Amino acid sequence: MPLIIKIRFDMEYSQLKLANKAWWDERSIIHGESPFYKISELVSGSSALGDFEHEEFVIGDAESLLHLQCHIGTDTISWARRGVQVTGLDFSESALIQAQRIAESCGVEVSWVAADVYDAPLVLRDTYDIVYSGKGALPWLDDLDTWGKVVSKLLKPGGRLYLVEFHPISWILGDGEWAIVHDYFSSGQPHIESEVQGSYAASDAVTTFNTTAEWQHTLAEVISAVAGAGLVIEWFHEFPFTYFQQSPILEVNDEGVYEVPEQYARIPLMYSLCARKPFAHSSTRVM
Ligand SMILES: C[S@@+](CC[C@H](N)C(=O)[O-])C[C@H]1O[C@@H](n2cnc3c(N)ncnc32)[C@H](O)[C@@H]1O
């Protein structure tokens, strides 16, 4: 069957994407030096992946892994150390320059590809045993149904999607009290920020490009995008911890993991999901 591609020509999205790309291009240079990313520990051999990622996702006999939205490659390099051939994709060339520099310091080989996630099947023209999408990737995408179809197209039959994300419940909290402040249900409209300098990894950095557009995706949207693309969900996990100070009340433990203190009610702060592309997959069209 021919690959049918819907050309995404959507003025609003392209403009927002340009703003996001400028934001990431500038932040990637800063993140390459930021203690948040623990580059020297990575170079010394430690892994940037969470302990739970090592425990719950078995590579098995998989030979190839594609990391979508790989940023400066810290997670990507950590996957490569586990013995698979790894490709990291990101639309920020600046992020990939940092990623290659860090990979060289680690003595790890990774292929880096600069492309929009939505264009990945066209640009890569390859399929993979594992497609990995890590913490903080999905909020930058406006259309999860298309993302799900892209993932399916990139997987070999029998291949697996491993998705790790901040829980959408965690985004409804305010910046102060442990209280619900933002809508859980998404309007489909982006949340646009234009005043904030720096980033989650470098809050004091002085920056020029400060406009971002992000989309809230409910758990139902994520699961429907994965299932709607013909992937079969094998497991879904929720976690009461996270990897950055999402709320001021969170306390960081010795392993650098942020948790809700005992006096507060706990909610899920992260989730992970594994879904497999069936062998007899009716050919997926990327629409
Ligand atoms: C929060 S980072 C991912 C972080 C990664 N899990 C890590 O901790 O290193 C999000 C990444 O998505 C990339 N990105 C955002 N929108 C994208 C798009 N449409 N296509 C490709 N990459 C995109 C950004 O350049 C950025 O590197």
Ligand as a Chemical Component Dictionary entry (heavy atoms), coordinates in Angstrom:
data_LIG
# 
_chem_comp.id                   LIG 
_chem_comp.type                 NON-POLYMER 
_chem_comp.pdbx_formal_charge   0 
_chem_comp.three_letter_code    LIG 
# 
loop_
_chem_comp_atom.comp_id 
_chem_comp_atom.atom_id 
_chem_comp_atom.alt_atom_id 
_chem_comp_atom.type_symbol 
_chem_comp_atom.charge 
_chem_comp_atom.model_Cartn_x 
_chem_comp_atom.model_Cartn_y 
_chem_comp_atom.model_Cartn_z 
_chem_comp_atom.pdbx_ordinal 
LIG C1  C1  C 0  11.341 18.596 27.069 1  
LIG S1  S1  S 1  12.341 18.206 25.690 2  
LIG C2  C2  C 0  12.369 16.483 25.770 3  
LIG C3  C3  C 0  13.232 16.211 26.903 4  
LIG C4  C4  C 0  13.884 14.886 26.899 5  
LIG N1  N1  N 0  12.964 13.880 27.328 6  
LIG C5  C5  C 0  15.034 15.049 27.844 7  
LIG O1  O1  O 0  14.800 15.102 29.059 8  
LIG O2  O2  O -1 16.144 15.226 27.397 9  
LIG C6  C6  C 0  11.296 18.457 24.303 10 
LIG C7  C7  C 0  12.069 18.375 22.983 11 
LIG O3  O3  O 0  11.069 18.331 21.953 12 
LIG C8  C8  C 0  11.613 18.998 20.827 13 
LIG N2  N2  N 0  10.469 19.328 19.968 14 
LIG C9  C9  C 0  9.414  20.121 20.252 15 
LIG N3  N3  N 0  8.533  20.108 19.233 16 
LIG C10 C10 C 0  9.044  19.281 18.291 17 
LIG C11 C11 C 0  8.595  18.847 17.025 18 
LIG N4  N4  N 0  7.426  19.269 16.517 19 
LIG N5  N5  N 0  9.351  17.996 16.316 20 
LIG C12 C12 C 0  10.560 17.570 16.816 21 
LIG N6  N6  N 0  11.053 17.941 18.012 22 
LIG C13 C13 C 0  10.289 18.780 18.757 23 
LIG C14 C14 C 0  12.365 20.184 21.403 24 
LIG O4  O4  O 0  13.352 20.679 20.529 25 
LIG C15 C15 C 0  12.961 19.571 22.678 26 
LIG O5  O5  O 0  14.281 19.149 22.452 27 
# 
loop_
_chem_comp_bond.comp_id 
_chem_comp_bond.atom_id_1 
_chem_comp_bond.atom_id_2 
_chem_comp_bond.value_order 
_chem_comp_bond.pdbx_ordinal 
LIG C1  S1  SING 1  
LIG S1  C2  SING 2  
LIG S1  C6  SING 3  
LIG C2  C3  SING 4  
LIG C3  C4  SING 5  
LIG C4  N1  SING 6  
LIG C4  C5  SING 7  
LIG C5  O1  DOUB 8  
LIG C5  O2  SING 9  
LIG C6  C7  SING 10 
LIG C7  O3  SING 11 
LIG C7  C15 SING 12 
LIG O3  C8  SING 13 
LIG C8  N2  SING 14 
LIG C8  C14 SING 15 
LIG N2  C9  SING 16 
LIG N2  C13 SING 17 
LIG C9  N3  DOUB 18 
LIG N3  C10 SING 19 
LIG C10 C11 SING 20 
LIG C10 C13 DOUB 21 
LIG C11 N4  SING 22 
LIG C11 N5  DOUB 23 
LIG N5  C12 SING 24 
LIG C12 N6  DOUB 25 
LIG N6  C13 SING 26 
LIG C14 O4  SING 27 
LIG C14 C15 SING 28 
LIG C15 O5  SING 29 
# 
